Amino acid sequence: MSLELQRQYENINIHTIILHLKKMFDATSRSEIYEIFKELYHYKMTEVSLVNTHVLIMISYFEKLGQLGFFMNHGLSVHLVSQSLY
């Protein structure tokens, strides 16, 4: 942590610091979630791609969303994969 940042937060309680950091980074997470979900929703299998490769790419999108705290239920995940196969 930089000295300036450390001085800025040295007299503030931990809950206030956490709330401040959430405000700073929450908008970034939401925009990342939006972009990944948009890519996931529009991702379509091509005629030359393999099904297993296609599904692995879809799973990587689901995992990225999970890392950002956005979890989909199983039914929605299956629906998105099925839709992408057409």
C-alpha positions as CSV (number, residue, x, y, z in Angstrom):
1,M,0.0,0.0,0.0
2,S,1.3,3.4,-0.9
3,L,2.3,5.8,2.0
4,E,-0.3,8.4,0.8
5,L,-3.1,5.8,0.8
6,Q,-2.0,4.5,4.1
7,R,-2.1,8.0,5.7
8,Q,-5.5,8.6,4.1
9,Y,-7.0,5.6,5.8
10,E,-5.1,5.4,9.1
11,N,-7.8,7.1,11.3
12,I,-10.8,5.4,9.6
13,N,-12.4,2.3,10.8
14,I,-12.3,-0.9,8.7
15,H,-16.1,-0.9,7.8
16,T,-15.8,2.6,6.3
17,I,-12.7,1.6,4.3
18,I,-14.5,-1.5,2.9
19,L,-17.6,0.6,1.9
20,H,-15.3,3.2,0.3
21,L,-13.4,0.5,-1.7
22,K,-16.7,-1.2,-2.7
23,K,-17.9,2.2,-4.1
24,M,-14.7,2.6,-6.0
25,F,-14.6,-0.8,-7.6
26,D,-18.3,-1.9,-7.8
27,A,-18.9,0.1,-11.0
28,T,-16.0,-1.6,-12.6
29,S,-17.3,-5.0,-11.7
30,R,-20.8,-4.2,-13.0
31,S,-19.4,-3.0,-16.4
32,E,-17.1,-6.1,-16.6
33,I,-20.1,-8.4,-15.8
34,Y,-22.2,-6.6,-18.4
35,E,-19.5,-7.0,-21.1
36,I,-18.8,-10.7,-20.3
37,F,-22.6,-11.5,-20.2
38,K,-23.0,-9.6,-23.5
39,E,-20.2,-11.7,-25.1
40,L,-21.7,-14.9,-23.7
41,Y,-25.2,-14.1,-24.9
42,H,-24.0,-13.3,-28.5
43,Y,-21.5,-16.2,-28.7
44,K,-22.6,-18.6,-31.4
45,M,-21.1,-21.8,-32.6
46,T,-19.7,-21.7,-36.1
47,E,-20.0,-24.6,-38.6
48,V,-16.3,-25.4,-38.4
49,S,-16.0,-25.4,-34.6
50,L,-16.2,-28.4,-32.4
51,V,-19.0,-28.7,-29.8
52,N,-16.6,-29.5,-26.9
53,T,-14.4,-26.5,-27.7
54,H,-17.4,-24.3,-28.0
55,V,-18.9,-25.5,-24.7
56,L,-15.5,-25.0,-22.9
57,I,-15.4,-21.4,-24.1
58,M,-18.9,-20.9,-22.8
59,I,-17.8,-22.4,-19.4
60,S,-14.9,-20.0,-19.3
61,Y,-17.4,-17.1,-19.6
62,F,-19.5,-18.6,-16.7
63,E,-16.3,-18.9,-14.6
64,K,-15.3,-15.3,-15.3
65,L,-18.8,-14.1,-14.2
66,G,-18.5,-16.3,-11.1
67,Q,-15.1,-14.7,-10.2
68,L,-16.8,-11.3,-10.4
69,G,-19.6,-12.5,-8.0
70,F,-22.3,-13.0,-10.7
71,F,-23.7,-16.5,-10.5
72,M,-26.4,-17.9,-12.9
73,N,-28.7,-20.7,-12.0
74,H,-28.2,-24.0,-13.8
75,G,-31.3,-23.6,-16.0
76,L,-30.1,-20.3,-17.4
77,S,-26.7,-21.6,-18.1
78,V,-28.1,-24.6,-20.0
79,H,-30.4,-22.4,-22.0
80,L,-27.5,-20.1,-23.0
81,V,-25.4,-23.0,-24.2
82,S,-28.3,-24.5,-26.1
83,Q,-29.2,-21.2,-27.7
84,S,-25.5,-20.8,-28.8
85,L,-25.6,-24.1,-30.7
86,Y,-28.1,-22.9,-33.3
